[in-house]
């Protein structure tokens, strides 16, 4: 697949081929003079305008939205702000947001909240990206990306010292029910901060590794299964295994992909014998989880409620001292289990979120025990950080508990007065 984009102002040519970004025409700087980066001259909450950031989108317009506007394609501004900027377009293209040109001599910390509901991550092309553009050196490097983000996530990226640079956000668009949004852009100078080897740099030594910079550890776990299984592998100890398909369960328990999925493919498992329960699993590649994160996915389990039938998600903790992955000892625990639904009306795809609270080297493993009349399905797996929105279920529960405590205190006061 090859995607061409011709940009405004400098008419930069970008070609995205097989998931690799190539610069084919240098960006020509405008006549504006770069400013010295300060703590607030790139900050933007999008309350009045775009704060000097240049929006670009094909056959559409970047817009700003306030909390009072309600949800836009199911998304409203996140906690901490009443405003967001968002892009929606039916043209298959990249929506872009570019900063003014600036210079800084110390590392800086860039934080922002982002949503990208485009879910074509089975193609291995990250649907939200951030580039650092060193204009005079005609060099562009990716310093952050994510396959998708269905809910608001808070991101933090270190910007290395550089002269005459711009920041460029890119979001893949192309469906009117999809939305890409950004909020609360904030930059803080870090005097004396010493950058480590995994952080982006504009030195010549960094050029060889720049395509590896800041690629999040969800790249092989998050998968829509549109093209393949990404970083997931089938069990080798069973004659019957999971399979990638777009129509499962025929002629019984017929099922298609979730209605909100971007492609018709998903993973399914069912046994081959009517009176024998068979267990099989699909396991992720080992990942080094540095912080608690959320794993969300679509799932469905259908059929008769036979004894021994299960559909579970296990977390395997791996021994980091053993370098050979196949020889590693592991301990595991069940972190999610799905009930079987015998009611036809309830046998639909559901989306759930599971907290991955363990840090260190781990693998994730879906296990299904089924016979010929039982079906397990998985689709659109996403591993990411999460920011709750003001109207999320968690926020509602907190508000309810706060109100309940206030009522109890009031009643207690009335009783004793």
C-alpha positions, 0 to 999 in steps of 0.5 A: 500500500502506498499513500501520498500526501502533499502538504500545504506551505512547504509542499512536503512530499511524504510516501508511506509504503509498507508502513515505512515513512520516506521523505521525498521532498525537503520541507522548505521553511517559510519566512517566519523567524524561529522563536526560542522555546519557552514554557508556554509558547507551544501550549494550547488548550484550543479555547480561542484558536489553534495558538499558532499551530497550523491545521491541515486536512483534505476535504474537511476542516479541523474544528474546536469543540467545547464541553457544552457542544456535547459528544462528537462521534462519542468523544468530548473533551477530557478531564482538565479542560473544556476544549479540544481540537478534532478532525473528521474526514471521509477522504482517505488521508492524513490530518495534520497539525504543525507547530510554529518553528522554534529553537531550544538549547535544553531538552523539553517535556511535551505532554498532550491528550489524544484520541484516535478512533481509527482502528486499521492497526492490523496493517501495522501502520500507526494511526497517530504519529508525532514527528520532529522536523529539523528544517535546515537539515531536511531531516524528519524523525518519528518521536511518538506513535500509537496504533489507535486510542479509543479513549483519551490517553495522556502522552509524554514525549521528551524533545531533544535540544535542536535548532529551527525545528517544528513538531508535526502531528499526523492522524489517519482519517477517512471515515465519517464515524471516526474522530481524531482529537487532541487537547491540552498541549503543554511544553516544559523546559528541562534545564540540566536534564540528561537524555538516555539512549532510548530518547530521540536525538538530533545528533548524527548518531541518532539517525540510524535508530530514529525509526525505532524512537518512541514506538510504544510497547503495544505495537505487537499486542494491539491488533485488528487481525485485518492482515495477520495475527501481529504479535500473537501466536497459536498454541503448539500443544493442541491439534485444534487451534485458533484461526483468523477468519471472517466467518465462523461457526458455520453452519452452527453459531454463525457469527461475523466481526463486531459491527464497529470493527474496521475490517471483517477479520477476527480470531475464533476457536471451537472444538471438533467433537460434539462430546469432547472439550478441547483447550487451546490458547493464543499468546502474545509475544513477551513484552516489558510492561513498564507501567499499569495499562489497559487491555481492551478487546471485543469478545464473544462466547456462544453455545451450550453451557457444557461443564469444563467450558471456559474463556479466559485471559491469563497473564504470564510473568516471565523470568527475566534472567533467562535469555532464551524465551522458550526456556523461561519459567513463568507464573500465571494468573487469570485476569479475566473470564467470560460467562457463556451466554445461552440467551440468543439476544445476549450472544453479541460482541461485547467490548471489555477493558482489563487492567494490566497492573503487573510490570516487568516481562509478561505475556498475555494468553487467551484460553478457550475450552470448547467443543463443536457447539461452543465458540470463542471469538476475539477482535480489535485488541488494544493495549494503551494508557487511559484517561477517564472522561468526565462522563465516564462510568468511573466518574459517575460512580465517584460522584454518586459515592461522594453524594451518598457520603454527604447524605449520610453525614447530613442525616447523622448531623440531623439525628444528633442535633 
